[in-house]
Amino acid sequence: MAREPLRDEIERAAALYPDADWVSGRVEESGKSNVVLIPGDPVPEVVFRMARTREEALAQPHEAALVDALAPHVPWLVPESRSAVDAAGGIIQRFIPGSAHPLREGDPAVLGRIVADLMAVPRDAYDDLVGAPWDAEPEWTRARADAAIDALDPDVRESAAAVLAAVGEIEDAAGSAVPQSLVHGDLAGRNMHWRDGELVGILDWDKASRWDPAINLAHLSLWHGQDVIDEAAPDEFFAARAHVWNGAFALTRVADAALRGGVKTWGRLLRKTQPRIVRAAEAADTCLELLC
């Protein structure tokens, strides 16, 4: 959703970067944490990213530092800083052209290359700038697990328990049998800009962590389709973990809805999530065999 910029937004952007047509620009409001003012220039070079909340404004310098640190180590664009952060959490960043990839489509070879590129980023480039593994995801407490499992159809509950058990085993093997590398945290939709089937750049790194790299592939499969996992993964163990995480993310949606007291579209939610959970349980057996 876009709107015309407010006078205050134009003035803030111009104070940081006067060489752009902010007056004729548009504000994109789709982001949860930030809104973005895109100048009216024929070929924009920059955007003005504005924090929605004080909490996000305080986090903006840290997030900008992460993106700037990653820029030399990835083969596609990231929104590098073009200014300091202003007092209200606004920053000028590099404009990344392109648009979201069509839903439920995607070349597994291209997606696999993105996963490999993220794994190749040297740890010392980001280690002090990313969050802990569960910072961007709710951890599986007993209460959350029970809420999710109890909300499922009876014949799916055993599969759900197997998925959560496999997540625990994967976490126990972190750093030994399961490598840890850069995980974006939200590889989907408008966070990835494409052109002619190739990735131009990745935005919104606020959920980044050092975690199981199979999570990157699981997130990609949420947008591009679960069938890409087996073809895009570098090996069977990686694919099995990606399927397990895919099922765990489905269970997260169910748990969140159950703990809120339910949703009006329970049937639709279960139709979308339960097949992923069952498929993840099948992969969990493979995962545990390869861990042992």
Secondary structure, DSSP 8 states (H G I E B T S, - for coil): -EE---HHHHHHHHHH--SS--TT-EEE---SSEEEEE---SS--EEEEEESSHHHHHHHHHHHHHHHHHGGG-SSB---BSS---TTSEEEEE----B---TT---HHHHHHHHHHHHHS-GGGTTTTSB-TTSSS----HHHHHHHHHHS-HHHHHHHHHHHHHHHHHHHTBTTTB--EEE-S--SGGGEEEETTEEEEE---TT-EEE-THHHHHHHHHHH-TTHHHHHSSSHHHHHHHHHHHHHHHHHHHHHHHHTT--TTHHHHHHHHHHHHHHHHHHHHHHHHHH-
